[in-house]
Amino acid sequence: MQNRKNFILDTSVLLYDKNSIHSFKNHDVIIPMLVLDEIDRFKDKQGILGENARYVNRFLDGLREKGKLHEGVALENGQTIRVERNHMGTVPSSLDISSGDNKIIGTCLFLSESEKDKTTVVVTKDINFRVKCDALNILSEDYYRDRIVNDSDEIYTGQSTIHIDHKESFDNFFDNSDPISLDDLGIDLQPNQYVVAKFNNQSLLGVVKNNEIHPLTKDLDSLISVNPRNKEQKFALDLLTRNDISIVTLTGIAGSGKTFLTLLAALSGVNSKQYDRIIFTRSIEPVGREIGFLPGDIDDKMDPWIAPIVDNFRHAFKDTSYFDVMRDKGKIEVAPMAFIRGRTFSKSIIIVDEAQNASIHELKTIITRVGDDSKIVLLGDVEQIDTPYLDTLSNGLTIVIEKFKDQEIAGHVTLMKGERSKLATLASKII
């Protein structure tokens, strides 16, 4: 039988995932009083952090009807939830007990001393907190509920290089655009995965459809009047302009062309009347934290957050007047993610910039808003996470990439090469 453990939940875990409070079956969940104070400071926040804080408060309030929280209240999954009243164990004199983390360490030491029949573990998303615990010989863990890959090298890139051994097959592929069966090659690739097919010194770009590799022959230049600078950009443009793809994810370093290519493809779709409008949004946390303190109407409040799309308009059309005209006509809408719940976007192309700073719950909210004849594009660099409690593996964009990679209506490309400038590319690599 598994030994029962005490899991002390840090504020970061509860704010990261409200369901974490239910996730320790047959164990004891300890919530220090300090954590309740910190949770309370987030309850009025917009966005996922505020939502999670309010959920935890309501859930704990409901438990009061079933028992005394300081004694522990049992749940149906065999775990108990207990509020610990900041009891302090034997804390090293080098620690400042006025610090919140150090008070939780004191609680952990108290439980380790008073409940020696149980292993006590601190669960936190705070890296520094885990390092501090390790230095004090205190068991600590990250919270991995949303993580579906174990290493950044395992994240799906959307492309592969294959070698074709039979000259006849390659010649038919090259000259006659005859598809090559994956079964004949004895390999397994994802739907809409892009391929560099090689035979000796020859190569051809292809894409997987219906368990076959088809040559990538679409004249992309004529669609958006731009020349792709590398094969990944060509793959991305193919995804962005295909009518059978409903969700596109593009990742890559700064300056790799994600936003620029997406914008041009979106404008092409609006001009051809494939879409009625472009919806542009960004991760909820920066918006939720700042929008209420900026002057003006909603457009004025959002202006600082749409600088990337305005910059790309300036790059494409030499000024921003076209952007202003399109927005005035209702062809471009800037939508704060905080206000998206309950809406439906039909015949639209939705662009989510900096999607790596969104949780999977936030991205699920917006993806489920996509209506008929629409496409959603998620852009970001999973190596640049600005949101607390998310990382390269647990952010929403990475999870969407992995969850959708085997779906026929989805496609992903990782853009490998920066095209903004030599300086931008170098900075992405060495800093």
The 8 nearest C-alpha neighbors of each residue, nearest first, counted from 0:
[[1, 2, 3, 25, 26, 4, 24, 117],
 [2, 0, 3, 25, 4, 26, 24, 117],
 [3, 1, 0, 4, 117, 118, 26, 116],
 [2, 4, 26, 117, 1, 25, 5, 27],
 [5, 3, 118, 117, 26, 119, 27, 6],
 [4, 6, 119, 27, 28, 118, 120, 7],
 [5, 7, 28, 120, 29, 121, 119, 27],
 [6, 8, 29, 121, 122, 30, 28, 120],
 [9, 7, 122, 30, 6, 29, 121, 12],
 [8, 10, 123, 11, 12, 122, 7, 34],
 [11, 9, 34, 13, 12, 14, 38, 8],
 [10, 12, 14, 9, 124, 13, 15, 123],
 [13, 11, 15, 14, 10, 9, 123, 124],
 [14, 12, 17, 10, 16, 15, 11, 19],
 [13, 15, 11, 48, 12, 51, 16, 52],
 [16, 14, 12, 13, 11, 388, 17, 48],
 [17, 15, 18, 13, 19, 14, 12, 51],
 [16, 18, 51, 13, 19, 14, 55, 20],
 [19, 17, 20, 16, 21, 22, 13, 51],
 [20, 18, 22, 21, 17, 16, 13, 12],
 [19, 21, 18, 22, 17, 13, 28, 23],
 [22, 20, 19, 18, 23, 24, 78, 76],
 [21, 23, 19, 20, 24, 18, 144, 78],
 [24, 22, 26, 21, 78, 25, 28, 27],
 [23, 25, 78, 76, 26, 77, 22, 21],
 [26, 24, 77, 78, 23, 76, 3, 27],
 [27, 25, 78, 3, 4, 24, 23, 5],
 [28, 26, 79, 5, 78, 80, 4, 6],
 [29, 27, 80, 6, 79, 5, 7, 81],
 [28, 30, 7, 81, 6, 82, 80, 8],
 [29, 31, 82, 8, 83, 7, 81, 34],
 [30, 32, 83, 33, 34, 82, 85, 84],
 [33, 31, 35, 84, 34, 83, 85, 82],
 [32, 34, 36, 31, 35, 37, 85, 99],
 [35, 33, 37, 31, 36, 32, 10, 38],
 [34, 36, 38, 32, 33, 37, 39, 31],
 [37, 35, 33, 39, 34, 38, 32, 40],
 [36, 38, 34, 40, 39, 35, 33, 10],
 [39, 37, 35, 40, 41, 52, 36, 34],
 [38, 40, 36, 37, 41, 42, 35, 52],
 [41, 39, 37, 38, 42, 36, 43, 44],
 [40, 42, 49, 39, 44, 38, 43, 52],
 [41, 43, 49, 52, 53, 39, 44, 40],
 [42, 44, 41, 49, 45, 40, 53, 39],
 [45, 43, 49, 41, 42, 46, 48, 287],
 [46, 44, 287, 49, 43, 47, 337, 48],
 [47, 45, 48, 49, 337, 287, 283, 50],
 [46, 48, 50, 49, 51, 45, 361, 360],
 [49, 47, 51, 14, 50, 46, 52, 44],
 [48, 50, 44, 42, 52, 41, 45, 51],
 [51, 49, 47, 53, 48, 52, 54, 46],
 [50, 52, 17, 54, 48, 53, 49, 14],
 [53, 51, 49, 42, 55, 54, 38, 50],
 [54, 52, 56, 42, 50, 51, 55, 57],
 [53, 55, 51, 57, 56, 52, 58, 50],
 [56, 54, 58, 52, 53, 57, 59, 51],
 [57, 55, 53, 59, 54, 58, 60, 52],
 [58, 56, 60, 54, 55, 59, 53, 61],
 [59, 57, 55, 61, 60, 56, 54, 62],
 [58, 60, 62, 61, 56, 57, 55, 63],
 [59, 61, 57, 58, 62, 63, 56, 64],
 [60, 62, 58, 59, 63, 64, 57, 65],
 [63, 61, 59, 65, 64, 60, 58, 66],
 [62, 64, 66, 65, 61, 60, 67, 68],
 [63, 65, 62, 66, 61, 60, 67, 59],
 [66, 64, 62, 63, 72, 67, 61, 73],
 [67, 65, 63, 72, 64, 68, 62, 71],
 [66, 68, 70, 69, 63, 71, 72, 65],
 [67, 69, 71, 81, 70, 82, 72, 66],
 [68, 70, 82, 81, 67, 71, 83, 84],
 [71, 69, 68, 67, 81, 72, 82, 66],
 [72, 70, 81, 68, 80, 69, 79, 67],
 [71, 73, 79, 80, 66, 68, 81, 67],
 [72, 74, 79, 78, 80, 71, 77, 75],
 [75, 73, 76, 78, 77, 79, 72, 80],
 [74, 76, 77, 73, 78, 79, 24, 25],
 [77, 75, 24, 74, 78, 25, 21, 73],
 [76, 78, 25, 75, 24, 74, 73, 79],
 [79, 77, 25, 26, 24, 27, 74, 76],
 [78, 80, 73, 27, 72, 74, 71, 28],
 [81, 79, 28, 71, 72, 27, 29, 73],
 [80, 82, 71, 29, 68, 69, 30, 83],
 [83, 81, 30, 69, 68, 31, 29, 32],
 [82, 84, 31, 85, 32, 30, 69, 81],
 [83, 85, 32, 86, 31, 82, 69, 33],
 [86, 84, 83, 106, 32, 31, 87, 33],
 [85, 87, 106, 84, 109, 88, 83, 105],
 [88, 86, 105, 106, 109, 85, 89, 108],
 [109, 87, 89, 108, 105, 90, 106, 86],
 [88, 90, 108, 91, 87, 105, 109, 112],
 [89, 91, 105, 88, 92, 94, 87, 108],
 [92, 90, 93, 94, 89, 135, 95, 105],
 [91, 93, 94, 90, 95, 89, 96, 101],
 [92, 94, 91, 95, 90, 96, 101, 135],
 [95, 93, 92, 91, 96, 101, 90, 98],
 [94, 96, 97, 98, 93, 101, 92, 102],
 [97, 95, 98, 101, 102, 94, 99, 105],
 [96, 98, 95, 99, 102, 101, 94, 100],
 [99, 97, 101, 96, 100, 95, 102, 94],
 [98, 100, 102, 101, 97, 103, 33, 96],
 [101, 99, 103, 102, 98, 104, 128, 96],
 [100, 102, 104, 98, 103, 96, 99, 105],
 [103, 101, 105, 99, 104, 100, 96, 98],
 [102, 104, 106, 100, 105, 101, 107, 99],
 [103, 105, 101, 107, 102, 106, 108, 100],
 [106, 104, 87, 102, 88, 108, 103, 107],
 [107, 105, 103, 109, 87, 104, 108, 86],
 [106, 108, 104, 110, 109, 105, 111, 103],
 [107, 109, 88, 111, 105, 106, 110, 112],
 [88, 108, 110, 106, 112, 87, 107, 111],
 [111, 109, 113, 107, 112, 114, 108, 106],
 [110, 112, 108, 109, 114, 115, 113, 119],
 [111, 113, 109, 110, 114, 115, 108, 88],
 [112, 114, 110, 111, 115, 109, 108, 88],
 [115, 113, 110, 116, 111, 112, 117, 109],
 [114, 116, 117, 111, 112, 113, 118, 110],
 [115, 117, 114, 118, 3, 111, 4, 113],
 [118, 116, 4, 115, 114, 3, 119, 5],
 [117, 119, 4, 5, 120, 116, 111, 115],
 [118, 120, 5, 4, 6, 111, 117, 107],
 [121, 119, 6, 138, 139, 7, 5, 122],
 [120, 122, 139, 7, 6, 8, 140, 138],
 [123, 121, 140, 8, 139, 141, 7, 9],
 [122, 124, 9, 125, 141, 12, 11, 140],
 [123, 125, 141, 388, 11, 12, 126, 142],
 [124, 126, 128, 123, 127, 129, 11, 388],
 [125, 127, 129, 128, 124, 130, 123, 141],
 [128, 126, 130, 129, 125, 131, 132, 124],
 [127, 129, 131, 125, 126, 130, 132, 100],
 [130, 128, 132, 126, 127, 131, 139, 133],
 [129, 131, 127, 133, 132, 128, 126, 134],
 [132, 130, 128, 134, 133, 129, 127, 135],
 [133, 131, 137, 129, 135, 134, 130, 136],
 [132, 134, 136, 130, 135, 131, 137, 129],
 [133, 135, 131, 132, 136, 130, 137, 129],
 [134, 136, 132, 133, 137, 131, 91, 130],
 [137, 135, 133, 134, 132, 138, 131, 139],
 [136, 138, 132, 135, 133, 139, 120, 134],
 [139, 137, 120, 121, 136, 132, 133, 119],
 [140, 138, 121, 120, 122, 129, 137, 132],
 [141, 139, 122, 121, 123, 142, 138, 129],
 [140, 142, 123, 124, 122, 143, 139, 129],
 [141, 143, 144, 124, 122, 123, 140, 12],
 [144, 142, 146, 145, 141, 393, 147, 140],
 [143, 145, 146, 142, 19, 147, 16, 393],
 [146, 144, 143, 393, 147, 398, 359, 394],
 [145, 147, 393, 143, 144, 392, 148, 398],
 [148, 146, 145, 149, 398, 392, 401, 393],
 [149, 147, 150, 146, 153, 392, 154, 151],
 [148, 150, 147, 151, 153, 392, 146, 152],
 [149, 151, 152, 153, 148, 392, 154, 391],
 [150, 152, 153, 154, 392, 391, 149, 148],
 [151, 153, 150, 154, 155, 149, 148, 156],
 [154, 152, 151, 150, 155, 148, 149, 156],
 [155, 153, 151, 152, 156, 148, 401, 397],
 [154, 156, 157, 153, 401, 400, 404, 411],
 [157, 155, 413, 158, 412, 154, 411, 159],
 [158, 156, 412, 411, 192, 155, 193, 413],
 [159, 157, 193, 192, 194, 156, 412, 160],
 [158, 160, 194, 193, 195, 161, 157, 192],
 [161, 159, 195, 194, 196, 162, 158, 197],
 [162, 160, 196, 195, 197, 159, 163, 194],
 [161, 163, 197, 196, 198, 164, 160, 199],
 [164, 162, 198, 165, 197, 169, 161, 196],
 [163, 165, 162, 166, 198, 169, 168, 199],
 [164, 166, 168, 167, 163, 169, 198, 170],
 [165, 167, 169, 168, 170, 164, 198, 163],
 [168, 166, 170, 169, 165, 171, 172, 164],
 [167, 169, 171, 166, 165, 170, 172, 179],
 [168, 170, 172, 166, 167, 171, 173, 165],
 [171, 169, 173, 167, 172, 168, 174, 166],
 [172, 170, 175, 168, 174, 169, 173, 177],
 [171, 173, 177, 176, 169, 170, 175, 174],
 [172, 174, 170, 171, 176, 169, 175, 203],
 [175, 173, 171, 170, 172, 176, 177, 169],
 [174, 176, 171, 177, 172, 173, 170, 178],
 [177, 175, 172, 173, 214, 174, 178, 171],
 [176, 178, 172, 175, 171, 179, 213, 214],
 [179, 177, 213, 212, 211, 172, 176, 180],
 [178, 180, 212, 211, 181, 177, 213, 172],
 [181, 179, 211, 183, 182, 210, 212, 178],
 [180, 182, 184, 183, 211, 186, 210, 185],
 [181, 183, 185, 180, 184, 186, 210, 187],
 [184, 182, 180, 181, 185, 179, 186, 211],
 [183, 185, 181, 182, 186, 180, 163, 179],
 [184, 186, 182, 183, 181, 187, 180, 188],
 [187, 185, 184, 181, 182, 188, 183, 161],
 [186, 188, 181, 189, 185, 182, 210, 184],
 [189, 187, 186, 192, 190, 207, 181, 210],
 [188, 190, 192, 405, 191, 404, 187, 207],
 [189, 191, 192, 207, 407, 405, 208, 406],
 [192, 190, 207, 410, 206, 208, 189, 193],
 [191, 193, 157, 189, 207, 158, 190, 206],
 [194, 192, 206, 158, 205, 157, 191, 159],
 [193, 195, 205, 159, 158, 160, 206, 204],
 [194, 196, 160, 204, 203, 161, 205, 159],
 [195, 197, 161, 203, 202, 162, 194, 160],
 [198, 196, 202, 162, 201, 163, 161, 195],
 [197, 199, 201, 163, 162, 200, 202, 164],
 [198, 200, 201, 197, 202, 162, 163, 164],
 [201, 199, 198, 202, 197, 203, 162, 196],
 [202, 200, 198, 199, 197, 203, 196, 169],
 [201, 203, 197, 196, 198, 195, 200, 204],
 [202, 204, 196, 195, 205, 197, 173, 201],
 [205, 203, 195, 215, 194, 214, 196, 202],
 [204, 206, 214, 215, 194, 213, 193, 212],
 [205, 207, 193, 213, 212, 192, 194, 191],
 [208, 206, 212, 191, 192, 211, 190, 213],
 [207, 209, 211, 210, 190, 191, 212, 206],
 [208, 210, 211, 207, 190, 212, 407, 180],
 [211, 209, 208, 181, 207, 180, 212, 190],
 [212, 210, 180, 208, 179, 207, 209, 181],
 [211, 213, 207, 179, 178, 206, 205, 208],
 [212, 214, 178, 205, 206, 207, 211, 215],
 [215, 213, 205, 216, 176, 204, 206, 212],
 [214, 216, 205, 204, 217, 206, 213, 203],
 [215, 217, 214, 218, 205, 204, 176, 219],
 [216, 218, 219, 215, 237, 220, 214, 222],
 [219, 217, 220, 221, 216, 222, 215, 237],
 [218, 220, 222, 221, 217, 223, 236, 237],
 [221, 219, 224, 225, 222, 218, 226, 223],
 [220, 222, 224, 219, 223, 218, 225, 226],
 [223, 221, 219, 220, 224, 267, 218, 264],
 [222, 224, 225, 221, 220, 267, 263, 264],
 [225, 223, 220, 221, 222, 226, 219, 263],
 [226, 224, 220, 223, 227, 221, 219, 222],
 [225, 227, 220, 228, 224, 219, 233, 223],
 [226, 228, 232, 233, 229, 225, 230, 220],
 [229, 227, 226, 232, 230, 233, 418, 231],
 [230, 228, 232, 231, 227, 233, 416, 234],
 [229, 231, 233, 232, 234, 228, 227, 204],
 [232, 230, 234, 233, 414, 229, 235, 412],
 [231, 233, 235, 227, 234, 230, 229, 236],
 [234, 232, 230, 236, 231, 235, 227, 237],
 [233, 235, 231, 237, 232, 236, 230, 238],
 [236, 234, 232, 238, 237, 233, 412, 231],
 [237, 235, 239, 233, 238, 234, 240, 232],
 [236, 238, 234, 235, 240, 239, 241, 233],
 [239, 237, 235, 236, 241, 240, 234, 410],
 [238, 240, 236, 237, 241, 235, 264, 261],
 [239, 241, 237, 238, 236, 264, 242, 268],
 [242, 240, 238, 243, 244, 239, 237, 236],
 [241, 243, 244, 240, 245, 239, 238, 374],
 [242, 244, 241, 408, 245, 407, 409, 238],
 [245, 243, 408, 409, 242, 241, 246, 238],
 [246, 244, 374, 408, 409, 375, 243, 373],
 [247, 245, 409, 375, 374, 244, 376, 408],
 [248, 246, 376, 410, 411, 409, 377, 375],
 [247, 249, 377, 411, 376, 378, 410, 400],
 [250, 248, 378, 412, 413, 411, 377, 257],
 [251, 249, 413, 379, 380, 378, 414, 412],
 [250, 252, 414, 380, 413, 415, 255, 253],
 [251, 253, 255, 380, 254, 417, 427, 415],
 [252, 254, 255, 417, 251, 427, 423, 424],
 [253, 255, 419, 417, 256, 418, 252, 423],
 [254, 256, 417, 418, 253, 416, 252, 257],
 [257, 255, 259, 254, 258, 260, 418, 232],
 [258, 256, 260, 259, 255, 261, 249, 378],
 [257, 259, 261, 260, 256, 262, 378, 308],
 [258, 260, 262, 256, 261, 257, 311, 263],
 [261, 259, 263, 262, 258, 257, 256, 264],
 [262, 260, 258, 264, 259, 263, 265, 257],
 [261, 263, 265, 259, 260, 264, 258, 266],
 [264, 262, 266, 260, 265, 261, 223, 267],
 [263, 265, 267, 261, 262, 266, 223, 260],
 [266, 264, 262, 268, 267, 263, 261, 269],
 [267, 265, 269, 263, 268, 264, 270, 262],
 [266, 268, 264, 270, 265, 269, 223, 263],
 [267, 269, 273, 265, 271, 266, 270, 274],
 [268, 270, 274, 272, 266, 271, 267, 275],
 [271, 269, 267, 272, 268, 266, 273, 274],
 [270, 272, 268, 269, 273, 267, 274, 266],
 [273, 271, 269, 274, 270, 268, 275, 267],
 [272, 274, 268, 271, 269, 275, 346, 270],
 [275, 273, 269, 346, 347, 272, 268, 276],
 [274, 276, 347, 346, 269, 272, 330, 273],
 [277, 275, 330, 347, 331, 274, 269, 278],
 [276, 278, 331, 348, 347, 349, 330, 332],
 [279, 277, 349, 332, 333, 331, 350, 348],
 [280, 278, 333, 350, 349, 334, 332, 351],
 [281, 279, 351, 334, 335, 333, 336, 350],
 [282, 280, 352, 351, 353, 283, 336, 354],
 [281, 283, 357, 284, 356, 354, 353, 336],
 [282, 284, 336, 286, 287, 285, 337, 46],
 [283, 285, 287, 286, 282, 288, 46, 386],
 [286, 284, 288, 287, 283, 289, 282, 290],
 [287, 285, 283, 284, 290, 289, 288, 335],
 [286, 288, 284, 45, 285, 283, 289, 290],
 [287, 289, 285, 286, 284, 290, 45, 291],
 [290, 288, 286, 291, 292, 287, 285, 293],
 [291, 289, 286, 292, 293, 300, 287, 288],
 [292, 290, 289, 293, 288, 287, 300, 294],
 [291, 293, 290, 289, 294, 300, 288, 295],
 [292, 294, 300, 290, 291, 295, 289, 299],
 [295, 293, 300, 292, 299, 296, 291, 290],
 [294, 296, 299, 300, 297, 293, 298, 301],
 [295, 297, 299, 298, 300, 294, 301, 293],
 [296, 298, 300, 299, 301, 295, 290, 335],
 [299, 297, 301, 300, 296, 302, 333, 295],
 [298, 300, 295, 296, 302, 297, 301, 294],
 [301, 299, 297, 298, 293, 290, 302, 296],
 [300, 302, 298, 304, 299, 303, 297, 305],
 [301, 303, 299, 305, 304, 300, 298, 306],
 [304, 302, 301, 305, 306, 300, 299, 307],
 [305, 303, 301, 302, 306, 281, 286, 307],
 [306, 304, 302, 307, 308, 303, 309, 301],
 [305, 307, 309, 308, 304, 303, 310, 302],
 [308, 306, 310, 305, 309, 311, 304, 258],
 [307, 309, 311, 310, 305, 306, 312, 258],
 [310, 308, 312, 306, 311, 307, 313, 305],
 [311, 309, 313, 307, 308, 312, 306, 314],
 [312, 310, 314, 308, 313, 309, 259, 315],
 [313, 311, 309, 315, 314, 310, 316, 319],
 [312, 314, 318, 317, 310, 319, 311, 316],
 [313, 315, 311, 312, 317, 316, 310, 318],
 [314, 316, 312, 313, 317, 311, 318, 259],
 [315, 317, 313, 318, 312, 314, 319, 321],
 [318, 316, 313, 314, 315, 319, 312, 320],
 [319, 317, 313, 316, 320, 312, 314, 321],
 [320, 318, 313, 322, 321, 312, 309, 323],
 [319, 321, 323, 322, 318, 324, 316, 313],
 [322, 320, 324, 323, 319, 325, 318, 316],
 [321, 323, 325, 319, 320, 324, 326, 312],
 [324, 322, 320, 326, 321, 325, 327, 319],
 [323, 325, 321, 327, 322, 326, 320, 328],
 [326, 324, 330, 322, 328, 327, 323, 331],
 [325, 327, 331, 329, 323, 328, 324, 330],
 [328, 326, 324, 329, 325, 323, 330, 331],
 [329, 327, 325, 326, 330, 324, 331, 323],
 [330, 328, 326, 331, 327, 325, 332, 276],
 [329, 331, 276, 325, 328, 326, 277, 275],
 [332, 330, 326, 277, 329, 276, 325, 278],
 [333, 331, 278, 334, 279, 277, 326, 329],
 [332, 334, 279, 278, 280, 335, 331, 301],
 [333, 335, 280, 332, 279, 336, 278, 339],
 [336, 334, 337, 338, 280, 333, 286, 339],
 [335, 337, 283, 339, 338, 334, 280, 281],
 [336, 338, 335, 339, 46, 283, 287, 45],
 [339, 337, 336, 335, 340, 334, 341, 342],
 [340, 338, 336, 342, 337, 341, 365, 335],
 [339, 341, 342, 338, 364, 365, 337, 368],
 [342, 340, 339, 343, 368, 338, 364, 365],
 [341, 343, 339, 340, 368, 344, 338, 369],
 [344, 342, 368, 370, 369, 345, 341, 367],
 [345, 343, 370, 369, 347, 368, 342, 346],
 [344, 346, 370, 371, 347, 373, 343, 372],
 [347, 345, 373, 372, 274, 275, 371, 344],
 [348, 346, 373, 274, 276, 345, 275, 277],
 [347, 349, 374, 277, 373, 375, 278, 265],
 [348, 350, 375, 278, 277, 279, 376, 347],
 [349, 351, 279, 376, 375, 278, 377, 352],
 [352, 350, 377, 280, 281, 354, 378, 376],
 [351, 353, 281, 378, 354, 350, 379, 377],
 [354, 352, 379, 355, 378, 356, 281, 282],
 [353, 355, 379, 356, 352, 357, 378, 396],
 [354, 356, 396, 379, 381, 353, 357, 394],
 [357, 355, 354, 386, 384, 282, 353, 385],
 [358, 356, 282, 354, 395, 355, 361, 394],
 [359, 357, 395, 361, 360, 394, 362, 356],
 [395, 358, 360, 362, 361, 363, 357, 394],
 [361, 359, 363, 358, 362, 364, 395, 47],
 [362, 360, 364, 358, 363, 359, 357, 365],
 [361, 363, 359, 365, 364, 360, 366, 395],
 [364, 362, 360, 366, 361, 365, 359, 367],
 [365, 363, 361, 362, 367, 366, 360, 340],
 [364, 366, 368, 362, 367, 363, 361, 339],
 [367, 365, 363, 368, 369, 364, 362, 375],
 [366, 368, 365, 369, 364, 363, 370, 343],
 [369, 367, 343, 365, 366, 342, 344, 370],
 [370, 368, 344, 367, 366, 343, 373, 345],
 [369, 371, 345, 344, 343, 373, 368, 372],
 [370, 372, 345, 373, 346, 369, 344, 347],
 [373, 371, 346, 345, 370, 374, 347, 274],
 [374, 372, 346, 347, 371, 348, 345, 370],
 [373, 375, 245, 348, 246, 349, 347, 376],
 [376, 374, 349, 246, 348, 350, 247, 245],
 [375, 377, 247, 350, 248, 246, 349, 351],
 [378, 376, 248, 351, 354, 350, 249, 247],
 [379, 377, 352, 249, 354, 353, 250, 351],
 [380, 378, 353, 250, 354, 355, 381, 352],
 [379, 381, 251, 250, 382, 383, 252, 355],
 [380, 382, 391, 355, 383, 379, 384, 397],
 [381, 383, 380, 391, 384, 390, 252, 355],
 [384, 382, 381, 380, 385, 355, 391, 379],
 [383, 385, 356, 386, 390, 382, 355, 381],
 [384, 386, 356, 383, 387, 389, 355, 390],
 [385, 387, 356, 384, 389, 388, 284, 357],
 [388, 386, 389, 385, 384, 11, 390, 124],
 [387, 389, 124, 15, 11, 386, 390, 125],
 [390, 388, 394, 387, 393, 386, 384, 391],
 [389, 391, 393, 392, 394, 384, 388, 381],
 [392, 390, 381, 382, 393, 394, 151, 384],
 [391, 393, 390, 146, 394, 397, 148, 151],
 [392, 394, 146, 390, 145, 389, 391, 395],
 [395, 393, 389, 358, 396, 390, 355, 397],
 [359, 394, 396, 358, 398, 357, 397, 399],
 [395, 397, 355, 399, 398, 394, 354, 400],
 [398, 396, 400, 399, 395, 394, 392, 401],
 [397, 399, 395, 401, 396, 400, 402, 394],
 [400, 398, 402, 396, 401, 397, 403, 395],
 [401, 399, 397, 398, 403, 402, 404, 396],
 [400, 402, 398, 404, 399, 403, 397, 155],
 [403, 401, 399, 400, 404, 398, 405, 406],
 [404, 402, 406, 400, 405, 401, 399, 409],
 [403, 405, 401, 406, 402, 400, 189, 410],
 [404, 406, 189, 403, 190, 407, 402, 409],
 [407, 405, 403, 409, 408, 404, 190, 410],
 [406, 408, 409, 190, 405, 191, 244, 410],
 [409, 407, 244, 245, 406, 243, 246, 410],
 [410, 408, 246, 406, 244, 407, 247, 245],
 [409, 411, 247, 191, 238, 248, 246, 404],
 [412, 410, 248, 157, 247, 249, 400, 413],
 [413, 411, 157, 249, 156, 235, 414, 250],
 [412, 414, 250, 156, 251, 249, 415, 157],
 [415, 413, 251, 231, 416, 250, 255, 412],
 [414, 416, 251, 413, 417, 231, 252, 255],
 [415, 417, 255, 414, 418, 252, 424, 251],
 [416, 418, 255, 254, 424, 419, 252, 253],
 [417, 419, 255, 254, 420, 416, 256, 424],
 [420, 418, 254, 417, 423, 255, 421, 424],
 [421, 419, 423, 422, 418, 424, 417, 254],
 [420, 422, 424, 423, 425, 419, 418, 417],
 [421, 423, 425, 420, 424, 426, 419, 427],
 [424, 422, 426, 420, 425, 421, 427, 419],
 [425, 423, 417, 427, 421, 426, 422, 420],
 [424, 426, 422, 428, 427, 423, 421, 429],
 [425, 427, 423, 428, 429, 430, 424, 422],
 [428, 426, 424, 425, 429, 430, 423, 252],
 [427, 429, 425, 426, 430, 424, 252, 423],
 [430, 428, 426, 427, 425, 424, 423, 422],
 [429, 426, 428, 427, 425, 424, 423, 422]]
